[in-house]
Amino acid sequence: MLLGLVLHSALTYNVTNHGNSWGIKDPESNYILTDFLVLLIHSFRMPIFFLVAGFFGSMLFYERGIVQMLKNRISRIVFPFIVFLFILSPIIYFTFSYTNAIFENQENPLATTSQLFSNIIVFLPKTTAHLWFLYYLIHITLISVLLGLLLTKSKQMNNKVTKSFNWLIKRPVIRVLFFSSITFFMLTFLETSMVNASVSFIPDVNTFVFYFFFYIIGWILFKSKNLLYNFKKYDWQCTFLAIFLIIMQGLLIQYSGMDLNPNSNSGILILFNSVIVWLFIFGITGLFIRYSSKYSKRMRYISDSSYWVYLIHLPLTAIIPAFIWEFPLPTLVKFTMVLFLTTLICFVTYHYLVRNTFIGKFLNGKKYPKKDKGKSSCQKRI
């Protein structure tokens, strides 16, 4: 979730024109390295998110039961999605419109932007914006529960799936090749090398199918949780190889002279992305299992804050560039300023306005006391 701040801070300074996907672009500052950063993060961030979401969705389903799982998902996903969608939609619309007015050198950008809000319809959400992942998570969770109920009625099928999955998990090279192959055929069928997020209220087939696949893998993985230590094998190698392939892919797109873009249906790019995503999944997950399995008060705090930080960060990454666009600074310095200021504001507001309030309880199911008791209180929560 926190990588969303990096991603959205970088998009404004991309050389690539993202059209409606990202409606602002600094006319004075663009640098290809920010494009590479977006490509790098986009290649693994949401697939890993949905895989982890599937893992813990499965945990709730099998350990707490379907009723408690649905209650949990409604309170943690459905309610925050609805509430923050209505709160943030007009704010996001204002910040993007204002920054565009600034970039276009309009005489009175504030007045021009304010006029857009003369119609009350503007205050209603037209898209899911950066909350699209919650929207799809709601649909995917419902379908997964139905499939989970079917599998529980067929113990033989359930055991076969788990046994086959265990066999794969124990074999690092084979599991990368196996899941990469499935992803390759899936992307080929969907006719795209990289699935973009769909912010429409009408579910997009490509977005749903792609992320549902990773969610289901995470769901099945929970049944093999005793084998997670196998992810540590070749974790560094997988991560470095994925980064190397991302660099090669970026150079191919930039200098090959072929008609390639990150979202084309090129077989070469489909192959790259199919392998890269699974190298990152096994590499990054393995690294976290290796280095972050022990309790850390700092990591607990960051984890708790990530939901709020992600929810409110988008309008900040949209409006801060408007205030610094005329500064005679290198592009990477501007990008760093946007990222730093966004992060600072998000964490300060979390600490003073969310963590100890009803908002924190609404998002994370717990309102922390002003003075944390540290490890014991967190362990009790777990």
Salt bridges, closest charged atoms under 4 A:
ASP26 OD2 - LYS334 NZ 3.69
ASP235 OD2 - ARG290 NE 2.74
ASP304 OD1 - ARG300 NH2 3.27
ASP304 OD2 - ARG355 NH1 3.75
ASP304 OD1 - ARG381 NH1 2.68
ASP372 OD2 - ARG355 NH2 2.73
